[in-house]
Amino acid sequence: MNDSNNMVPSGVLLVDKDPGMTSHDVVAIARRSLGIKKIGHCGTLDPMATGLLMLVVGRATKIQDLLMSEDKEYVGTITLGITTSTQDAEGEVIEEQGVGVLSEEEVRSAFEKYSGEFEQVPPMVSAIKKDGVPLYKLARKGKEVKRDPRPVYVTGYQLARIDLPEIDFTVNCSKGFYVRSYAHDIGTTLGCGGHLSSLRRTRSGEFTLDRAVRVETLKTGGAQELIGSMISLAEISLMRGA
């Protein structure tokens, strides 16, 4: 503990994000509760989404990119027949179509199409930049620009419930994968359109919700309690087999 930097607790704090808040909101709460400014997050969750948000604290900010590059698992619901401007439940309805009768085989076939390695066109409402401007800022102005497809992969998926127009699914996917676009594309493949109506991140790399603190705890818990909930850099090295 020679310098002040080593005095700042370091590690990863897992948070189970509530709906209706941004990832930045969670970081702001953590900074207040812990009294530490050097906090970032790994992998933005949309306000609508819940689940695992990884906060890097102190020296752990140096491994932020490393942690963000790992595969993720999501549990979600696609609502067929309704296409929205954001590809999720927060956007404006662009088109409504009848879903018709779809067999389980047809639904599985659509999911199979987006399995393994493929290219995905990112949504307009995303932080990807076009000529230095985030796409979501252009989208707010009603502009739509051509987006280049990006290579992504899905290592596995499960269908938990098919109760049309809703499909509950779990997907294991790469970094940079947009579950909103996945839902949109599956709806398009099924010929009726669709959007992501719920989303929960359940895993990121080796980290799961098992050790996550609730946002309420983040707000009201004492700094020492929260520091005690953090995963240390030493443990992270062991988890990653480093």
C-alpha positions as CSV (number, residue, x, y, z in Angstrom):
1,M,0.0,0.0,0.0
2,N,2.6,2.5,-1.1
3,D,0.5,4.9,-3.1
4,S,-3.0,6.2,-2.8
5,N,-4.1,4.3,-5.8
6,N,-3.6,1.0,-4.0
7,M,-5.8,2.3,-1.1
8,V,-8.8,2.3,-3.3
9,P,-10.7,-1.0,-3.2
10,S,-10.5,-2.8,-6.5
11,G,-12.5,-5.6,-8.0
12,V,-15.8,-6.4,-9.8
13,L,-19.1,-5.7,-8.3
14,L,-22.0,-7.6,-9.9
15,V,-25.4,-5.8,-9.9
16,D,-28.8,-7.1,-10.9
17,K,-30.1,-4.1,-12.8
18,D,-33.7,-3.0,-12.5
19,P,-35.8,-2.1,-15.5
20,G,-36.3,1.6,-16.3
21,M,-32.7,2.7,-15.5
22,T,-29.6,3.2,-17.7
23,S,-26.3,1.4,-17.0
24,H,-24.9,4.8,-16.3
25,D,-27.5,5.3,-13.6
26,V,-26.2,2.2,-11.8
27,V,-22.6,3.5,-12.0
28,A,-23.7,6.8,-10.5
29,I,-25.4,5.0,-7.6
30,A,-22.3,2.9,-7.0
31,R,-20.0,5.9,-7.0
32,R,-22.2,7.6,-4.4
33,S,-22.5,4.5,-2.2
34,L,-18.9,3.4,-2.4
35,G,-17.4,6.9,-2.3
36,I,-15.2,5.9,-5.3
37,K,-15.1,7.8,-8.6
38,K,-13.1,5.2,-10.6
39,I,-16.0,2.9,-11.5
40,G,-17.0,1.8,-15.0
41,H,-19.3,-0.9,-16.4
42,C,-18.8,-3.8,-18.8
43,G,-21.5,-4.0,-21.5
44,T,-24.4,-1.6,-21.6
45,L,-27.9,-2.9,-20.8
46,D,-30.8,-1.0,-22.3
47,P,-33.1,0.7,-19.8
48,M,-35.8,-2.0,-20.6
49,A,-33.4,-4.8,-19.8
50,T,-32.7,-6.3,-16.4
51,G,-30.0,-8.6,-15.0
52,L,-26.2,-8.8,-14.8
53,L,-24.3,-5.5,-15.0
54,M,-20.6,-5.8,-14.2
55,L,-19.1,-2.8,-12.5
56,V,-15.3,-2.5,-12.5
57,V,-14.0,-0.7,-9.5
58,G,-10.5,0.9,-9.0
59,R,-7.7,-1.0,-10.7
60,A,-10.2,-3.4,-12.2
61,T,-11.0,-0.7,-14.8
62,K,-7.8,-1.8,-16.5
63,I,-9.4,-5.2,-17.4
64,Q,-12.7,-3.7,-18.5
65,D,-12.1,-4.5,-22.2
66,L,-11.0,-8.0,-21.4
67,L,-14.2,-8.6,-19.4
68,M,-16.4,-7.0,-22.0
69,S,-15.0,-9.3,-24.8
70,E,-16.5,-12.5,-23.3
71,D,-19.6,-14.4,-24.3
72,K,-23.0,-13.5,-22.8
73,E,-26.2,-15.3,-22.0
74,Y,-29.6,-13.7,-22.2
75,V,-33.2,-14.8,-21.4
76,G,-35.8,-12.9,-23.4
77,T,-39.2,-12.8,-25.1
78,I,-40.0,-12.0,-28.7
79,T,-43.5,-10.7,-29.5
80,L,-44.3,-11.5,-33.1
81,G,-46.5,-9.5,-35.4
82,I,-45.4,-6.0,-34.2
83,T,-42.3,-4.3,-35.6
84,T,-41.0,-1.3,-33.7
85,S,-38.5,1.6,-34.4
86,T,-36.1,0.4,-31.8
87,Q,-36.6,-3.4,-32.3
88,D,-37.8,-3.5,-28.7
89,A,-40.8,-2.6,-26.6
90,E,-39.6,1.0,-26.0
91,G,-39.9,2.0,-29.7
92,E,-42.8,3.2,-31.7
93,V,-44.9,0.6,-33.6
94,I,-44.0,0.7,-37.3
95,E,-46.0,-2.2,-38.5
96,E,-48.6,-4.7,-37.3
97,Q,-49.2,-8.0,-39.1
98,G,-51.2,-11.1,-38.3
99,V,-49.0,-13.9,-37.0
100,G,-51.1,-16.7,-38.4
101,V,-50.4,-20.4,-37.6
102,L,-46.7,-21.2,-37.1
103,S,-45.6,-24.7,-36.2
104,E,-42.9,-25.3,-33.6
105,E,-40.7,-26.6,-36.4
106,E,-41.1,-23.3,-38.3
107,V,-40.1,-21.4,-35.2
108,R,-37.1,-23.6,-34.5
109,S,-36.0,-23.3,-38.1
110,A,-36.0,-19.5,-37.8
111,F,-33.8,-19.7,-34.7
112,E,-31.5,-22.2,-36.4
113,K,-30.9,-19.6,-39.2
114,Y,-29.4,-17.3,-36.6
115,S,-27.2,-20.0,-35.0
116,G,-23.4,-20.5,-35.3
117,E,-21.5,-17.7,-37.1
118,F,-23.4,-15.1,-39.2
119,E,-23.5,-11.4,-39.9
120,Q,-25.9,-9.1,-38.0
121,V,-26.9,-5.5,-39.0
122,P,-26.8,-3.5,-35.8
123,P,-30.0,-1.5,-34.9
124,M,-30.2,2.2,-35.6
125,V,-30.7,2.8,-31.9
126,S,-27.2,1.8,-30.8
127,A,-24.0,3.4,-29.7
128,I,-22.1,2.4,-32.9
129,K,-20.7,5.5,-34.6
130,K,-21.2,6.6,-38.2
131,D,-18.7,9.4,-39.1
132,G,-18.1,10.0,-35.4
133,V,-21.8,10.3,-34.5
134,P,-23.5,7.6,-32.4
135,L,-26.3,6.0,-34.4
136,Y,-28.9,6.6,-31.7
137,K,-28.4,10.4,-32.0
138,L,-29.1,10.2,-35.8
139,A,-32.1,7.9,-35.0
140,R,-33.5,10.6,-32.7
141,K,-33.5,13.0,-35.6
142,G,-35.5,10.5,-37.7
143,K,-32.5,9.6,-39.8
144,E,-31.7,6.1,-41.0
145,V,-28.3,5.3,-42.3
146,K,-26.8,2.2,-43.9
147,R,-25.2,0.0,-41.3
148,D,-22.5,-2.5,-42.2
149,P,-23.2,-6.1,-41.1
150,R,-20.9,-7.3,-38.3
151,P,-19.8,-10.9,-37.7
152,V,-21.4,-12.4,-34.5
153,Y,-22.0,-15.9,-33.3
154,V,-24.6,-17.8,-31.3
155,T,-23.2,-20.9,-29.5
156,G,-26.5,-22.1,-28.3
157,Y,-30.2,-21.3,-27.8
158,Q,-33.2,-22.8,-26.1
159,L,-36.9,-22.2,-26.6
160,A,-38.7,-22.3,-23.2
161,R,-42.2,-21.4,-24.4
162,I,-43.9,-20.9,-27.7
163,D,-47.3,-19.3,-27.0
164,L,-47.9,-17.2,-30.1
165,P,-47.4,-14.3,-30.5
166,E,-44.8,-14.8,-27.8
167,I,-41.7,-16.9,-27.8
168,D,-39.5,-17.2,-24.6
169,F,-35.9,-18.0,-25.4
170,T,-32.4,-18.2,-24.0
171,V,-29.4,-17.4,-26.2
172,N,-25.6,-17.7,-25.6
173,C,-23.9,-15.2,-27.9
174,S,-20.7,-13.3,-28.7
175,K,-19.6,-9.8,-27.7
176,G,-21.3,-7.1,-29.8
177,F,-24.4,-9.2,-30.4
178,Y,-27.7,-7.3,-30.4
179,V,-30.5,-9.3,-29.0
180,R,-33.0,-6.7,-30.3
181,S,-31.7,-7.3,-33.8
182,Y,-31.9,-11.1,-33.2
183,A,-35.6,-10.7,-32.3
184,H,-36.3,-8.4,-35.3
185,D,-34.5,-10.8,-37.7
186,I,-36.3,-13.9,-36.4
187,G,-39.7,-12.0,-36.8
188,T,-38.7,-11.1,-40.4
189,T,-37.7,-14.7,-41.2
190,L,-41.1,-15.9,-39.9
191,G,-42.8,-13.4,-42.2
192,C,-44.8,-11.5,-39.6
193,G,-42.2,-9.2,-38.0
194,G,-41.5,-9.1,-34.3
195,H,-39.7,-7.2,-31.5
196,L,-37.9,-7.9,-28.3
197,S,-40.5,-7.5,-25.5
198,S,-38.3,-8.5,-22.5
199,L,-34.7,-9.1,-21.8
200,R,-32.6,-10.3,-18.9
201,R,-28.8,-10.9,-19.0
202,T,-28.0,-13.9,-16.9
203,R,-24.3,-14.5,-17.6
204,S,-21.2,-12.7,-18.8
205,G,-18.1,-14.8,-19.2
206,E,-17.7,-16.7,-15.9
207,F,-19.9,-14.3,-14.0
208,T,-23.6,-15.1,-13.2
209,L,-26.4,-13.5,-11.1
210,D,-25.5,-15.8,-8.2
211,R,-23.3,-13.1,-6.6
212,A,-25.1,-10.0,-7.8
213,V,-26.4,-7.4,-5.5
214,R,-29.8,-5.8,-6.0
215,V,-30.0,-2.1,-7.0
216,E,-31.8,-1.5,-3.7
217,T,-28.8,-2.9,-1.8
218,L,-26.5,-0.8,-3.9
219,K,-28.5,2.3,-2.8
220,T,-28.8,1.5,0.9
221,G,-26.0,-0.8,1.7
222,G,-22.9,0.5,3.4
223,A,-19.6,1.0,1.6
224,Q,-18.0,-1.9,3.6
225,E,-20.8,-4.3,2.8
226,L,-20.6,-3.5,-0.9
227,I,-16.8,-3.8,-0.9
228,G,-17.3,-7.2,0.8
229,S,-19.5,-8.3,-2.1
230,M,-16.9,-7.4,-4.7
231,I,-15.0,-10.1,-6.6
232,S,-11.2,-9.5,-6.1
233,L,-8.7,-9.2,-8.9
234,A,-7.0,-12.3,-7.5
235,E,-10.2,-14.3,-7.7
236,I,-10.9,-13.0,-11.2
237,S,-7.5,-14.2,-12.4
238,L,-8.3,-17.7,-11.0
239,M,-11.7,-17.7,-12.6
240,R,-10.2,-16.8,-16.0
241,G,-7.5,-19.4,-15.6
242,A,-4.8,-16.7,-15.8
